[in-house]
């Protein structure tokens, strides 16, 4: 366990993590590396230390079942942090502040590192979000943890001038912006990129607020 987060190390004797959870964590890493469609269920089972190569089907029913389980598992892990952030935001009267709400929704993902110190979840979630088809705000076909649900509800109220499908499209877009900066820049040095991760993250979050909150411009009439 690293920083309170279960990691995805190779199986070791006496490991207290149950087999189903190990499949979730192994699946996250392999989906991130090989793609959701291209990952081998046999490879996931092997990485999780499962002798039965049909373990994914046994526990989750299908590839899609495992994908949803990874999403739900990580969402649940971030609930404590999101709850604390919401309490602080309410204490300071910031529950209508877009940057604060987007921080609550996005920043807890910074702590989700795998056994190798990588953000494989960021790569996995990027693929997951790109598959989303729902026009309903905050609907990603997974569980609805209460703190995340509250933060999304408050953000929807903040941008209530946007049509629902626009708000959902923008939520996916800004999530992908955040995940990109996390997957590509975290752990790099100023010497490598010309800026620290913190500087890049703060700039990205300001862009995210602008993208999420800007009004919809009227469509330009077609030119003759």
JODAGI-V292645 format. One record per residue. N is the residue number from 1. PHI is phi as a letter, one per 30 degrees, with the letter a starting at -180 (none if undefined). NEAR is the number of other C-alpha atoms within 12 Angstrom. Layout:
n	phi	near
N	PHI	NEAR
N	PHI	NEAR
//
This chain:
n	phi	near
1	none	18
2	b	16
3	h	13
4	i	14
5	c	25
6	d	27
7	c	34
8	c	36
9	d	26
10	d	23
11	e	25
12	b	14
13	d	9
14	i	7
15	d	18
16	d	14
17	d	24
18	d	18
19	d	27
20	d	26
21	d	32
22	d	37
23	d	46
24	d	42
25	d	45
26	d	44
27	d	47
28	e	50
29	d	40
30	d	34
31	d	35
32	d	31
33	d	25
34	c	20
35	j	26
36	d	31
37	d	20
38	c	17
39	d	24
40	c	26
41	d	38
42	d	24
43	d	27
44	d	41
45	d	35
46	d	24
47	d	30
48	d	35
49	i	31
50	c	26
51	d	17
52	d	20
53	d	20
54	c	21
55	d	30
56	d	37
57	d	21
58	d	19
59	d	25
60	b	23
61	i	16
62	a	18
63	e	31
64	d	25
65	d	23
66	d	37
67	e	42
68	d	29
69	d	31
70	d	37
71	e	34
72	d	28
73	d	29
74	d	38
75	d	30
76	d	26
77	d	25
78	d	29
79	d	29
80	d	20
81	d	27
82	d	32
83	d	25
84	d	19
85	d	29
86	d	32
87	d	21
88	d	18
89	d	24
90	d	19
91	e	11
92	c	13
93	i	13
94	c	23
95	d	28
96	c	23
97	d	24
98	d	31
99	d	30
100	d	31
101	d	41
102	d	44
103	d	36
104	d	37
105	d	38
106	c	39
107	d	30
108	e	32
109	d	36
110	d	34
111	d	26
112	c	41
113	c	33
114	d	35
115	d	24
116	c	18
117	i	23
118	c	30
119	c	34
120	d	39
121	d	44
122	d	40
123	d	35
124	d	40
125	d	39
126	e	31
127	d	28
128	d	33
129	d	33
130	d	20
131	d	20
132	d	23
133	c	17
134	d	21
135	d	19
136	d	22
137	d	30
138	i	34
139	c	26
140	b	28
141	i	22
142	b	26
143	d	21
144	b	22
145	e	25
146	d	18
147	d	28
148	d	37
149	d	27
150	d	25
151	d	38
152	d	36
153	d	27
154	d	29
155	d	36
156	d	32
157	d	22
158	d	26
159	c	32
160	d	23
161	d	18
162	c	24
163	e	19
164	e	22
165	d	22
166	d	27
167	d	33
168	d	31
169	d	27
170	d	33
171	d	38
172	d	35
173	d	24
174	d	30
175	d	36
176	d	29
177	d	32
178	d	37
179	d	35
180	d	26
181	d	35
182	d	36
183	d	30
184	c	23
185	c	28
186	d	31
187	j	24
188	d	20
189	c	16
190	e	15
191	d	10
192	d	13
193	c	16
194	i	13
195	a	18
196	d	19
197	d	24
198	e	21
199	d	19
200	d	26
201	d	28
202	d	21
203	d	19
204	d	29
205	d	33
206	d	22
207	d	24
208	d	32
209	e	31
210	d	21
211	d	28
212	d	33
213	c	31
214	d	19
215	d	18
216	d	20
217	d	11
218	e	6
219	d	7
220	d	7
221	d	7
222	d	5
223	d	5
224	d	3
//
